Amino acid sequence: MLYHSPSHGVMDLEQVFQDIINFIREQPQAEHKLIIGTDSQARDEVTFVTAIVIHRLGKGARYYYHREVHRRLPSLRQRILLETSLSLGVASRLTEMLSRRGHQGFDIEIHLDIGQNGDTRELIREIVGMVSGSGFDAKIKPDSFGASTVADKYTK
């Protein structure tokens, strides 16, 4: 699975991970958040974009994104479930990589493209429960910029 970085071009997940660690090491005293979010755009097919964001609170961020195309899904619920599953898969892989290299306890947020307004409000409880049950913090709109801003930018 390849990711695109505006700063470094095409990278695999191992390279993304190492770049995240280097970014944190630049200012280890700063507070960092690791954010994963997926958004999708449906046309004849559905384009899914998963973003990984390393945010140095108050001092900038770096991001990486992976884009994939799937056949059209029959419902919004299935699309949101797949978005969430894609984010959880990446978060799980990064958690494993962090743990193997002695960086346990690093909180990862999953940013979901759902919110109180619109058709997705009925899915909030189910989707947030899915993320929380997987051991990650869930953020919904308007606090889910990883999905609704970063990933959304590359679904078009």
Backbone as a printed PyTorch tensor [residue, N CA C, xyz], in Angstrom:
tensor([[[  0.8570,  -1.1730,   0.0000],
         [  0.0000,   0.0000,   0.0000],
         [  0.9010,   1.2330,   0.0000]],

        [[  0.7100,   2.0980,  -0.9710],
         [  1.5440,   3.2880,  -1.1010],
         [  0.7880,   4.5380,  -0.6590]],

        [[  1.5260,   5.4440,  -0.0710],
         [  0.9920,   6.7190,   0.4000],
         [  1.6790,   7.8400,  -0.3480]],

        [[  0.9820,   8.9480,  -0.4420],
         [  1.5300,  10.1420,  -1.0740],
         [  1.7460,  11.1930,   0.0020]],

        [[  2.9020,  11.8150,  -0.0390],
         [  3.2300,  12.8980,   0.8780],
         [  3.5050,  14.1420,   0.0500]],

        [[  2.8630,  15.2640,   0.3690],
         [  3.1630,  16.4940,  -0.3660],
         [  4.6430,  16.8920,  -0.2460]],

        [[  5.2910,  16.4910,   0.8400],
         [  6.6920,  16.8450,   1.0770],
         [  7.6800,  15.8440,   0.4930]],

        [[  7.3100,  14.5440,   0.5090],
         [  8.2840,  13.5040,   0.1690],
         [  7.8790,  12.6050,  -0.9900]],

        [[  6.7520,  12.8340,  -1.6130],
         [  6.3370,  12.0020,  -2.7290],
         [  5.7330,  10.6820,  -2.2840]],

        [[  5.9310,   9.6360,  -3.0820],
         [  5.3390,   8.3200,  -2.8230],
         [  6.1820,   7.5700,  -1.7950]],

        [[  5.4840,   6.9900,  -0.7940],
         [  6.1550,   6.2800,   0.2990],
         [  5.3480,   5.0370,   0.6560]],

        [[  6.0410,   3.9930,   1.1320],
         [  5.3040,   2.8660,   1.6790],
         [  5.0440,   3.1400,   3.1660]],

        [[  4.2830,   2.2680,   3.8190],
         [  3.8980,   2.5250,   5.2070],
         [  5.1070,   2.5760,   6.1400]],

        [[  6.1120,   1.7730,   5.8820],
         [  7.3300,   1.8010,   6.7000],
         [  8.0210,   3.1640,   6.5940]],

        [[  8.0890,   3.7190,   5.3890],
         [  8.6990,   5.0380,   5.2000],
         [  7.8580,   6.1240,   5.8680]],

        [[  6.5300,   6.0130,   5.7720],
         [  5.6400,   6.9600,   6.4450],
         [  5.8940,   6.8920,   7.9450]],

        [[  5.9520,   5.6880,   8.4820],
         [  6.1810,   5.5010,   9.9170],
         [  7.4970,   6.1620,  10.3340]],

        [[  8.5570,   5.9110,   9.5880],
         [  9.8600,   6.4840,   9.9350],
         [  9.8340,   8.0080,   9.8550]],

        [[  9.1210,   8.5520,   8.8730],
         [  9.0090,  10.0060,   8.7560],
         [  8.2380,  10.5880,   9.9440]],

        [[  7.2190,   9.8740,  10.4000],
         [  6.4610,  10.3080,  11.5810],
         [  7.3780,  10.3320,  12.8090]],

        [[  8.1550,   9.2790,  13.0000],
         [  9.0800,   9.2120,  14.1400],
         [ 10.1020,  10.3540,  14.0530]],

        [[ 10.6350,  10.6090,  12.8680],
         [ 11.5960,  11.7090,  12.7000],
         [ 10.9580,  13.0550,  13.0070]],

        [[  9.7140,  13.2310,  12.5970],
         [  8.9860,  14.4740,  12.8670],
         [  8.8230,  14.6840,  14.3710]],

        [[  8.4940,  13.6240,  15.0790],
         [  8.3340,  13.7040,  16.5380],
         [  9.6830,  14.0070,  17.1950]],

        [[ 10.7420,  13.3750,  16.7140],
         [ 12.0830,  13.5730,  17.2890],
         [ 12.6050,  14.9970,  17.0980]],

        [[ 12.1080,  15.6930,  16.0750],
         [ 12.5280,  17.0780,  15.8640],
         [ 12.1790,  17.9540,  17.0610]],

        [[ 11.0370,  17.6930,  17.6760],
         [ 10.5940,  18.4520,  18.8450],
         [  9.9290,  17.4940,  19.8330]],

        [[ 10.7260,  16.6710,  20.5110],
         [ 10.1610,  15.6360,  21.3810],
         [  9.3710,  16.1910,  22.5680]],

        [[  9.6410,  17.4110,  22.9660],
         [  8.9250,  18.0050,  24.0920],
         [  7.5320,  18.4960,  23.6930]],

        [[  7.2750,  18.6390,  22.4180],
         [  5.9640,  19.1000,  21.9420],
         [  4.9470,  17.9700,  22.0680]],

        [[  3.6770,  18.3560,  22.1310],
         [  2.6030,  17.3630,  22.1640],
         [  2.2280,  16.9980,  20.7250]],

        [[  2.1790,  15.7050,  20.4520],
         [  1.8520,  15.2050,  19.1180],
         [  0.6140,  14.3290,  19.1760]],

        [[ -0.1620,  14.3810,  18.0940],
         [ -1.3140,  13.4960,  17.9230],
         [ -1.1850,  12.7980,  16.5890]],

        [[ -1.4750,  11.5090,  16.5910],
         [ -1.4970,  10.7420,  15.3660],
         [ -2.9580,  10.5160,  15.0070]],

        [[ -3.3200,  10.9410,  13.8070],
         [ -4.7150,  10.9610,  13.3760],
         [ -4.8510,  10.1600,  12.0880]],

        [[ -5.8830,   9.3240,  12.0410],
         [ -6.2000,   8.5690,  10.8350],
         [ -7.6420,   8.8990,  10.4640]],

        [[ -7.8770,   9.2280,   9.2020],
         [ -9.2390,   9.5110,   8.7480],
         [ -9.4260,   9.0820,   7.3090]],

        [[-10.6160,   8.6020,   7.0010],
         [-10.9390,   8.1930,   5.6320],
         [-12.2030,   8.8960,   5.1870]],

        [[-12.1950,   9.3330,   3.9480],
         [-13.3800,   9.9220,   3.3320],
         [-13.5850,   9.2370,   1.9860]],

        [[-14.7820,   9.3670,   1.4460],
         [-15.0640,   8.7560,   0.1460],
         [-15.9290,   9.6760,  -0.6940]],

        [[-15.8590,   9.4300,  -1.9840],
         [-16.6590,  10.1770,  -2.9570],
         [-17.2550,   9.1650,  -3.9130]],

        [[-18.5830,   9.1360,  -4.0070],
         [-19.2610,   8.1630,  -4.8690],
         [-19.6220,   8.7950,  -6.2030]],

        [[-19.2600,   8.0980,  -7.2400],
         [-19.6890,   8.4200,  -8.6030],
         [-20.0990,   7.0810,  -9.2110]],

        [[-19.5730,   6.7380, -10.3850],
         [-19.8120,   5.4020, -10.9310],
         [-19.1470,   4.3590, -10.0370]],

        [[-18.0000,   4.7340,  -9.4990],
         [-17.2760,   3.9290,  -8.5190],
         [-17.1070,   4.8080,  -7.2870]],

        [[-16.5440,   4.2500,  -6.2350],
         [-16.3400,   5.0280,  -5.0150],
         [-14.8380,   5.1610,  -4.7710]],

        [[-14.3880,   6.3970,  -4.6450],
         [-12.9920,   6.6740,  -4.3320],
         [-12.8620,   6.8650,  -2.8310]],

        [[-11.9910,   6.0680,  -2.2140],
         [-11.7130,   6.1630,  -0.7830],
         [-10.3110,   6.7240,  -0.6030]],

        [[-10.1810,   7.6840,   0.2880],
         [ -8.8690,   8.2390,   0.6180],
         [ -8.6840,   8.1500,   2.1220]],

        [[ -7.5960,   7.4930,   2.5270],
         [ -7.2520,   7.3940,   3.9330],
         [ -6.0500,   8.2920,   4.1850]],

        [[ -6.1910,   9.1870,   5.1560],
         [ -5.1240,  10.1240,   5.5090],
         [ -4.5210,   9.7460,   6.8540]],

        [[ -3.2100,   9.8830,   6.9290],
         [ -2.4750,   9.7660,   8.1870],
         [ -1.9180,  11.1540,   8.4570]],

        [[ -2.2240,  11.6970,   9.6190],
         [ -1.7650,  13.0440,   9.9720],
         [ -0.9920,  12.9560,  11.2770]],

        [[  0.2170,  13.4980,  11.2930],
         [  0.9390,  13.6640,  12.5470],
         [  0.8920,  15.1610,  12.8530]],

        [[  0.1970,  15.4820,  13.9210],
         [ -0.0770,  16.8810,  14.2710],
         [  0.7460,  17.2660,  15.4930]],

        [[  1.5950,  18.2500,  15.3190],
         [  2.3370,  18.8230,  16.4410],
         [  1.4780,  19.9880,  16.9150]],

        [[  0.7680,  19.7730,  18.0140],
         [ -0.2410,  20.7250,  18.4620],
         [  0.3050,  22.1490,  18.5480]],

        [[ -0.3520,  23.0360,  17.8250],
         [  0.0240,  24.4340,  17.7940],
         [  1.2450,  24.7510,  16.9550]],

        [[  1.8380,  23.7200,  16.3220],
         [  3.0900,  23.9560,  15.6020],
         [  3.1750,  23.2200,  14.2700]],

        [[  2.0520,  22.9000,  13.6730],
         [  2.0830,  22.3100,  12.3430],
         [  1.7970,  20.8270,  12.3060]],

        [[  1.8720,  20.2940,  11.1010],
         [  1.5470,  18.8870,  10.8860],
         [  2.1560,  18.4200,   9.5810]],

        [[  2.1930,  17.1080,   9.4350],
         [  2.5150,  16.4530,   8.1630],
         [  1.4080,  15.4550,   7.8970]],

        [[  1.1580,  15.2090,   6.6260],
         [  0.1510,  14.2020,   6.3130],
         [  0.5570,  13.3830,   5.1050]],

        [[ -0.0780,  12.2230,   5.0180],
         [  0.1660,  11.2490,   3.9690],
         [ -1.2000,  10.6760,   3.6120]],

        [[ -1.4050,  10.3320,   2.3570],
         [ -2.7100,   9.7810,   1.9970],
         [ -2.5690,   8.6350,   1.0060]],

        [[ -3.5200,   7.7140,   1.1240],
         [ -3.6200,   6.5670,   0.2270],
         [ -4.9920,   6.6250,  -0.4380]],

        [[ -5.0210,   6.4160,  -1.7390],
         [ -6.2710,   6.4750,  -2.4880],
         [ -6.5420,   5.1280,  -3.1430]],

        [[ -7.7960,   4.6790,  -3.0500],
         [ -8.1910,   3.4440,  -3.7100],
         [ -9.6290,   3.5720,  -4.2140]],

        [[ -9.9280,   2.8040,  -5.2480],
         [-11.2420,   2.8590,  -5.8680],
         [-11.9240,   1.5000,  -5.7000]],

        [[-13.2010,   1.5500,  -5.3070],
         [-14.0100,   0.3420,  -5.1250],
         [-15.2550,   0.4490,  -5.9940]],

        [[-15.8880,  -0.6910,  -6.1880],
         [-17.1670,  -0.6590,  -6.8950],
         [-18.1760,   0.1060,  -6.0380]],

        [[-19.1940,   0.5690,  -6.6700],
         [-20.2220,   1.3430,  -5.9690],
         [-20.9080,   0.4780,  -4.9130]],

        [[-21.0730,   1.0250,  -3.7310],
         [-21.7180,   0.3090,  -2.6320],
         [-23.1960,   0.6840,  -2.5840]],

        [[-24.0440,  -0.2620,  -2.1770],
         [-25.4840,  -0.0150,  -2.2510],
         [-26.0410,   0.9950,  -1.2510]],

        [[-25.3060,   1.2840,  -0.1620],
         [-25.8820,   2.2130,   0.8190],
         [-24.8160,   3.0940,   1.4460]],

        [[-25.2700,   4.2150,   1.9560],
         [-24.3930,   5.1390,   2.6800],
         [-23.8020,   4.4270,   3.8990]],

        [[-24.5970,   3.6500,   4.5880],
         [-24.1310,   2.9320,   5.7730],
         [-22.9440,   2.0290,   5.4270]],

        [[-23.0320,   1.2860,   4.3340],
         [-21.9360,   0.4100,   3.9370],
         [-20.6800,   1.2120,   3.5940]],

        [[-20.8850,   2.3620,   2.9580],
         [-19.7450,   3.2210,   2.6110],
         [-19.0520,   3.7400,   3.8690]],

        [[-19.8330,   4.1900,   4.8560],
         [-19.2690,   4.7080,   6.1010],
         [-18.5860,   3.5780,   6.8820]],

        [[-19.1800,   2.3920,   6.8780],
         [-18.5460,   1.2480,   7.5370],
         [-17.2050,   0.9060,   6.8830]],

        [[-17.1380,   0.9730,   5.5580],
         [-15.8780,   0.6870,   4.8720],
         [-14.8550,   1.7850,   5.1650]],

        [[-15.2750,   3.0560,   5.1600],
         [-14.3720,   4.1520,   5.5380],
         [-13.7630,   3.8730,   6.9120]],

        [[-14.6090,   3.5140,   7.8490],
         [-14.1600,   3.2600,   9.2220],
         [-13.2210,   2.0670,   9.2710]],

        [[-13.5530,   1.0070,   8.5610],
         [-12.7020,  -0.1890,   8.5260],
         [-11.3270,   0.1170,   7.9450]],

        [[-11.2850,   0.9330,   6.8970],
         [-10.0010,   1.3020,   6.3000],
         [ -9.1460,   2.0770,   7.3080]],

        [[ -9.7690,   3.0130,   8.0150],
         [ -9.0350,   3.7810,   9.0340],
         [ -8.5480,   2.8750,  10.1590]],

        [[ -9.4120,   1.9780,  10.6230],
         [ -9.0280,   1.0750,  11.7050],
         [ -7.8890,   0.1500,  11.2890]],

        [[ -7.8890,  -0.2860,  10.0470],
         [ -6.8100,  -1.1450,   9.5610],
         [ -5.4670,  -0.4410,   9.5970]],

        [[ -5.4360,   0.7970,   9.1380],
         [ -4.1880,   1.5740,   9.1540],
         [ -3.7730,   1.8600,  10.5970]],

        [[ -4.7380,   2.2410,  11.4270],
         [ -4.4340,   2.5320,  12.8390],
         [ -3.8690,   1.3060,  13.5370]],

        [[ -4.4050,   0.1450,  13.2520],
         [ -3.9040,  -1.0950,  13.8560],
         [ -2.4790,  -1.3940,  13.4250]],

        [[ -2.1960,  -1.2160,  12.1370],
         [ -0.8380,  -1.4530,  11.6480],
         [  0.1470,  -0.4720,  12.2790]],

        [[ -0.2420,   0.7990,  12.3860],
         [  0.6470,   1.7880,  13.0030],
         [  0.8410,   1.5120,  14.4920]],

        [[ -0.2060,   1.0880,  15.1670],
         [ -0.0960,   0.7440,  16.5880],
         [  0.9040,  -0.3850,  16.7780]],

        [[  0.8280,  -1.3850,  15.9200],
         [  1.7610,  -2.5010,  15.9890],
         [  3.1920,  -2.0270,  15.7470]],

        [[  3.3840,  -1.1720,  14.7580],
         [  4.7190,  -0.6560,  14.4530],
         [  5.2540,   0.1740,  15.6240]],

        [[  4.4120,   0.9980,  16.1930],
         [  4.8150,   1.8120,  17.3440],
         [  5.2190,   0.9150,  18.5110]],

        [[  4.4280,  -0.0800,  18.7840],
         [  4.6770,  -0.9880,  19.8990],
         [  5.9830,  -1.7600,  19.7150]],

        [[  6.1960,  -2.2800,  18.5120],
         [  7.4190,  -3.0480,  18.2270],
         [  8.6760,  -2.2150,  18.4240]],

        [[  8.5590,  -0.9150,  18.2500],
         [  9.7310,  -0.0450,  18.3350],
         [  9.7720,   0.7690,  19.6260]],

        [[  8.9960,   0.3300,  20.6200],
         [  9.0860,   0.9380,  21.9410],
         [  8.3430,   2.2450,  22.1250]],

        [[  7.3270,   2.4880,  21.3280],
         [  6.5450,   3.7250,  21.4430],
         [  5.1240,   3.4230,  21.8970]],

        [[  4.9750,   2.5590,  22.9020],
         [  3.6530,   2.2130,  23.4010],
         [  2.9890,   3.4410,  24.0190]],

        [[  1.6890,   3.3990,  24.0830],
         [  0.9470,   4.4590,  24.7500],
         [  0.7000,   5.6910,  23.9000]],

        [[  1.0560,   5.6300,  22.6380],
         [  0.8070,   6.7620,  21.7580],
         [ -0.6520,   6.7220,  21.3290]],

        [[ -1.4270,   7.7320,  21.6950],
         [ -2.8470,   7.7490,  21.3610],
         [ -3.0540,   8.0400,  19.8810]],

        [[ -3.9300,   7.2710,  19.2870],
         [ -4.3010,   7.4760,  17.8890],
         [ -5.7700,   7.8440,  17.8510]],

        [[ -6.0700,   8.9190,  17.1380],
         [ -7.4530,   9.3360,  16.9360],
         [ -7.9200,   8.8710,  15.5690]],

        [[ -9.1430,   8.3790,  15.5110],
         [ -9.7830,   8.0490,  14.2440],
         [-10.7950,   9.1560,  13.9600]],

        [[-10.5870,   9.8680,  12.8630],
         [-11.4970,  10.9410,  12.4710],
         [-12.5050,  10.3810,  11.4830]],

        [[-13.7660,  10.5540,  11.8240],
         [-14.8740,   9.9770,  11.0580],
         [-15.6240,  11.0570,  10.3010]],

        [[-16.0010,  10.7450,   9.0910],
         [-16.7330,  11.7030,   8.2650],
         [-18.2340,  11.5660,   8.5100]],

        [[-18.6140,  11.6700,   9.7810],
         [-20.0160,  11.6350,  10.1790],
         [-20.2460,  12.7560,  11.1790]],

        [[-21.4970,  13.1780,  11.3000],
         [-21.7840,  14.2550,  12.2370],
         [-23.2660,  14.3770,  12.5370]],

        [[-23.5710,  15.3100,  13.3960],
         [-24.9490,  15.5280,  13.8470],
         [-25.8680,  16.0410,  12.7350]],

        [[-25.2970,  16.6610,  11.7220],
         [-26.1080,  17.1800,  10.6130],
         [-26.0320,  16.2110,   9.4340]],

        [[-27.1160,  16.0380,   8.7510],
         [-27.1120,  15.2000,   7.5520],
         [-27.4930,  13.7520,   7.8160]],

        [[-27.3860,  12.9500,   6.7690],
         [-27.8310,  11.5560,   6.7930],
         [-27.0050,  10.6620,   7.7170]],

        [[-25.7780,  11.0720,   8.0400],
         [-24.9110,  10.1970,   8.8370],
         [-25.1900,  10.2610,  10.3360]],

        [[-26.0360,  11.1790,  10.7770],
         [-26.2810,  11.3200,  12.2230],
         [-26.8410,  10.0330,  12.8380]],

        [[-27.5680,   9.2550,  12.0490],
         [-28.1390,   7.9990,  12.5480],
         [-27.0780,   6.9170,  12.7410]],

        [[-25.8870,   7.1270,  12.2020],
         [-24.8180,   6.1310,  12.2780],
         [-23.8180,   6.4170,  13.3990]],

        [[-23.9260,   7.5630,  14.0390],
         [-22.9100,   7.9960,  15.0030],
         [-22.6700,   6.9570,  16.0850]],

        [[-23.7050,   6.5230,  16.7450],
         [-23.5460,   5.5940,  17.8670],
         [-22.8460,   4.2970,  17.4260]],

        [[-23.2820,   3.7390,  16.3120],
         [-22.7130,   2.4850,  15.8160],
         [-21.2450,   2.6460,  15.4240]],

        [[-20.9330,   3.6880,  14.6830],
         [-19.5750,   3.8800,  14.1690],
         [-18.6110,   4.2730,  15.2830]],

        [[-19.0310,   5.1770,  16.1540],
         [-18.1800,   5.5640,  17.2880],
         [-17.9440,   4.3550,  18.1960]],

        [[-18.9620,   3.5340,  18.3930],
         [-18.8170,   2.3160,  19.1820],
         [-17.8280,   1.3510,  18.5600]],

        [[-17.8550,   1.2440,  17.2490],
         [-16.9240,   0.3740,  16.5260],
         [-15.4800,   0.8300,  16.7570]],

        [[-15.2510,   2.1320,  16.6770],
         [-13.9030,   2.6840,  16.8600],
         [-13.4630,   2.5620,  18.3160]],

        [[-14.3230,   2.9520,  19.2340],
         [-13.9870,   2.8790,  20.6620],
         [-13.7400,   1.4350,  21.0880]],

        [[-14.5450,   0.5210,  20.5820],
         [-14.3850,  -0.8850,  20.8920],
         [-13.0790,  -1.4570,  20.3610]],

        [[-12.4940,  -0.7890,  19.3850],
         [-11.2050,  -1.2060,  18.8330],
         [-10.0350,  -0.5710,  19.5830]],

        [[-10.3540,   0.2730,  20.5660],
         [ -9.3140,   0.8650,  21.4020],
         [ -8.7960,   2.2130,  20.9550]],

        [[ -9.5170,   2.8800,  20.0670],
         [ -9.0710,   4.1770,  19.5640],
         [-10.0610,   5.2720,  19.9510]],

        [[ -9.5790,   6.5050,  19.9870],
         [-10.4470,   7.6540,  20.2160],
         [-11.1400,   8.0040,  18.9110]],

        [[-12.4370,   8.2610,  18.9680],
         [-13.2100,   8.6190,  17.7780],
         [-13.5680,  10.1000,  17.8240]],

        [[-13.4120,  10.7740,  16.6920],
         [-13.8120,  12.1750,  16.5540],
         [-14.7780,  12.2760,  15.3770]],

        [[-15.8670,  13.0190,  15.5890],
         [-16.8340,  13.2530,  14.5160],
         [-16.8280,  14.7360,  14.1640]],

        [[-17.5170,  15.0790,  13.0750],
         [-17.6100,  16.4810,  12.6660],
         [-18.2180,  17.3110,  13.7920]],

        [[-17.7390,  18.4650,  14.0530],
         [-16.7690,  19.2640,  13.2980],
         [-15.3180,  19.0370,  13.7220]],

        [[-15.0440,  18.0520,  14.5620],
         [-13.6950,  17.8300,  15.0910],
         [-12.9060,  16.7660,  14.3350]],

        [[-13.3620,  16.3820,  13.1630],
         [-12.7400,  15.2670,  12.4400],
         [-12.0550,  15.7300,  11.1510]],

        [[-11.1740,  16.7170,  11.2730],
         [-10.5280,  17.2970,  10.0990],
         [ -9.6850,  16.2930,   9.3090]],

        [[ -9.2030,  15.2310,   9.9650],
         [ -8.4170,  14.2290,   9.2470],
         [ -9.1980,  13.5810,   8.1160]],

        [[-10.4950,  13.3830,   8.3430],
         [-11.3640,  12.8100,   7.3110],
         [-12.0350,  13.8990,   6.4870]],

        [[-12.6590,  14.8600,   7.1770],
         [-13.5120,  15.8180,   6.4690],
         [-12.7440,  16.9270,   5.7500]],

        [[-11.4540,  17.0990,   6.0390],
         [-10.6670,  18.1130,   5.3340],
         [ -9.5040,  17.4770,   4.5660]],

        [[ -8.6120,  16.7820,   5.2820],
         [ -7.4090,  16.2440,   4.6350],
         [ -7.7730,  15.1610,   3.6190]],

        [[ -8.4390,  14.1050,   4.0510],
         [ -8.7910,  13.0230,   3.1280],
         [ -9.7500,  13.5100,   2.0410]],

        [[-10.7160,  14.3220,   2.4370],
         [-11.7020,  14.8350,   1.4740],
         [-11.0450,  15.5620,   0.3030]],

        [[ -9.9630,  16.2590,   0.5680],
         [ -9.2640,  17.0290,  -0.4710],
         [ -8.8370,  16.1360,  -1.6440]],

        [[ -8.5460,  14.8700,  -1.3690],
         [ -8.0110,  13.9760,  -2.4060],
         [ -9.0270,  12.9780,  -2.9460]],

        [[-10.2960,  13.1080,  -2.5490],
         [-11.3290,  12.2100,  -3.0980],
         [-11.8430,  12.6980,  -4.4420]],

        [[-11.6380,  13.9420,  -4.7430],
         [-12.1880,  14.5370,  -5.9660],
         [-11.5170,  14.0220,  -7.2250]]])
